[in-house]
Amino acid sequence: MTITTGAGTRISIGPRLSAALPAAAVAATTLLKGLVYAEIGEVESIGDYGDTINDVTFAALASSRARHLKGLADAGTVELSIGFDAGDAGQLALVAAFQDRSRFDYPIKVTYLDGSFDYMAAKVMSNKKTGISVEGVLKRTVSLGINSEIYEVPAVP
């Protein structure tokens, strides 16, 4: 596969999960693939996402050397910039997910032009209107707090 632009990438939100994702990646991916998603319309950009592992250091007195261990993995918070469309089903699903105060996450699917996918479970942490100016496009900025690993599914040849 060669490099490409982000043009044609789509992001969708699924129905609220009723339990935590299975621990096994294969089982989690199977569950996430089987859901029905609403595409979020007018997405302008999808921010950075993916695991960062915390650095845990330890220094023994005798060795006088810091050792680095891997701590918690954090997939972070991803920001979406969206052209505001009050009637878009995907945007309405994001608003409903933002208003939901339950402990359960929402499945998110990113679809790339080559047919590959990323799946994750997240909470909608913010929902703001931005870009309010005379010649600016009214936008919605949404932050997704990712609570799972990123499940990368390659394109099927």
C-alpha positions in Angstrom: 0.0 0.0 0.0 1.2 3.5 -0.7 0.6 6.8 1.1 -2.6 8.7 0.5 -4.5 11.8 1.7 -7.4 11.7 4.2 -9.9 12.7 1.4 -12.8 10.3 1.4 -12.4 9.2 5.1 -15.6 8.8 7.0 -16.4 8.6 10.7 -19.6 7.0 12.2 -21.1 6.5 15.6 -23.0 3.4 16.7 -25.5 2.7 19.4 -24.6 2.9 23.1 -22.8 -0.3 24.3 -24.5 -2.1 27.1 -21.3 -3.7 28.5 -17.6 -3.3 28.3 -15.9 -4.6 25.1 -14.5 -8.1 25.3 -10.9 -8.3 26.4 -9.8 -10.3 23.4 -9.2 -8.0 20.3 -10.8 -10.5 17.9 -14.0 -10.7 19.9 -14.2 -6.9 20.4 -13.6 -6.4 16.6 -16.3 -9.0 15.8 -18.8 -7.2 18.1 -17.9 -3.8 16.7 -18.2 -4.9 13.1 -21.7 -6.3 13.7 -23.2 -3.0 14.8 -25.2 -0.4 12.7 -23.5 3.0 12.5 -24.7 6.4 11.6 -22.3 8.4 9.5 -21.4 11.8 10.9 -22.0 14.3 8.1 -19.8 17.3 7.2 -16.7 16.2 9.1 -13.9 18.6 8.2 -11.1 16.9 10.2 -10.4 14.2 12.6 -7.7 14.9 15.2 -4.9 12.6 16.4 -5.7 9.4 18.2 -3.9 6.2 19.2 -2.2 4.8 22.2 0.5 6.4 24.2 2.0 4.4 27.0 3.0 6.2 30.2 6.6 6.0 31.2 7.1 4.5 34.7 10.6 5.0 36.0 12.5 3.2 38.8 15.9 4.0 40.1 17.7 1.5 42.3 20.2 3.0 44.7 22.9 0.5 43.9 22.8 0.9 40.1 22.4 4.7 40.0 20.5 4.1 36.7 16.9 5.0 35.9 15.0 2.1 34.3 11.9 2.7 32.2 8.9 0.5 32.3 5.6 0.6 30.4 2.6 1.9 32.4 -0.9 2.7 31.4 -1.9 2.9 27.7 -4.0 5.9 26.8 -5.6 6.3 23.4 -6.4 9.9 24.2 -9.1 12.3 23.2 -9.8 13.0 19.5 -11.3 16.2 18.3 -13.7 16.3 15.4 -14.3 19.5 13.4 -17.7 19.3 11.8 -19.8 21.7 9.6 -22.9 22.2 11.7 -26.0 20.5 10.3 -28.8 20.4 12.8 -30.6 17.7 10.7 -27.7 15.3 10.2 -28.4 11.9 11.8 -24.8 11.3 12.8 -24.5 14.7 14.4 -27.8 14.2 16.2 -26.4 10.8 17.5 -23.3 12.6 18.7 -25.4 15.2 20.6 -27.5 12.3 22.2 -24.2 10.5 23.2 -22.9 13.8 24.7 -26.1 14.1 26.8 -26.0 10.5 27.9 -24.4 10.3 31.4 -24.4 6.5 31.6 -21.1 4.6 32.2 -21.3 3.0 28.8 -19.3 3.9 25.7 -20.3 4.5 22.1 -18.7 2.6 19.3 -16.9 4.7 16.7 -15.9 3.5 13.2 -13.4 5.4 10.9 -13.6 4.2 7.3 -10.7 4.9 5.0 -10.9 5.1 1.2 -8.8 1.9 0.8 -11.5 -0.1 2.6 -9.7 -0.4 6.0 -11.3 0.6 9.3 -10.5 1.7 12.8 -12.9 0.8 15.6 -12.9 2.2 19.1 -15.2 2.8 22.1 -15.5 6.3 23.4 -17.5 8.8 25.3 -18.5 12.1 23.7 -16.9 14.6 26.1 -17.7 17.9 24.5 -20.1 19.4 22.0 -19.4 23.1 21.1 -20.5 25.4 18.3 -17.5 27.2 16.8 -16.7 29.4 13.9 -19.4 32.0 14.5 -18.4 34.9 12.3 -19.8 36.9 9.3 -17.9 34.8 6.7 -17.2 31.7 8.8 -18.9 28.4 8.4 -20.8 27.5 11.6 -19.1 24.4 13.0 -19.5 21.9 15.7 -16.4 20.8 17.6 -16.7 17.4 19.4 -14.2 15.6 21.6 -14.2 11.9 22.0 -12.6 10.4 25.0 -11.3 7.0 23.8 -11.7 4.2 26.4 -10.5 1.2 24.3 -7.6 0.2 22.2 -7.8 1.2 18.5 -8.8 -1.9 16.6 -7.3 -1.6 13.1 -9.0 -3.7 10.4 -7.1 -3.9 7.1 -8.8 -3.7 3.8 -9.8 -7.0 2.3 -8.1 -7.5 -1.1 
